Amino acid sequence: MNHQNIFDLEISGPVICISCSDDGNKIAVGDRNGNLTLVNRNGEQIWGKKIDEGIHGISILKNGSNVICGGKDCKLKMLNSLGNVEWEQTIGKSIWSLHADTEGQFIIVGTGDSIAMFTEKGLQLWEYTTNRAMVGVGASQHGNLIMGCGDEYLYCLDNEGNLIWEKQRSDSLWDVSTGQDGETIFVGGWDCKVQALNKEGENSWDFMTEGYVRAVVPLPDGGVLA
């Protein structure tokens, strides 16, 4: 099968994070200069927004009608379909990573020293202190399993912010995600591997990539994009 490029999109700064709507019709891009750009599947810009500082977390909700983002400006923002800020919540800490339920029921944020859960309106429900920057966060479809990673540490919490387990890995981690059913956990990092764990944090399999793994995205068929 030959794969052809659909479009090339030039962004004003280095891309840090990217998100796609469930139907694949909208793509949101955040860059180091603090620009948030929403395009359609042809690469045509729908709108662009200047955020105060670099964007480190981004997620498109529902059918692409809303985008939520966070970064070094210590603010969580929800933008509507026109790119206008629907609400803004100052959390007092830099946001290093972000995961949102596609239906917008909950938002998981990784800060410089914690994992926190917020409502779809930006109200904080709980915060768990990790004492290290959470560069990756993820959650199962209904939020029953909350994951976070930073340095070589991996954290697993329940939906009330209680620690289920904490494990130290062999090398620094960059990202963590879970399958929709919450039965499989994917991690990637400096050891140049994509690794799958069960929900108890025990290794199931690993795949050598020969390069640092910056992101792991679960697929509907149980696989993972890295």
Disulfide bonds with the S-S distance in Angstrom:
none
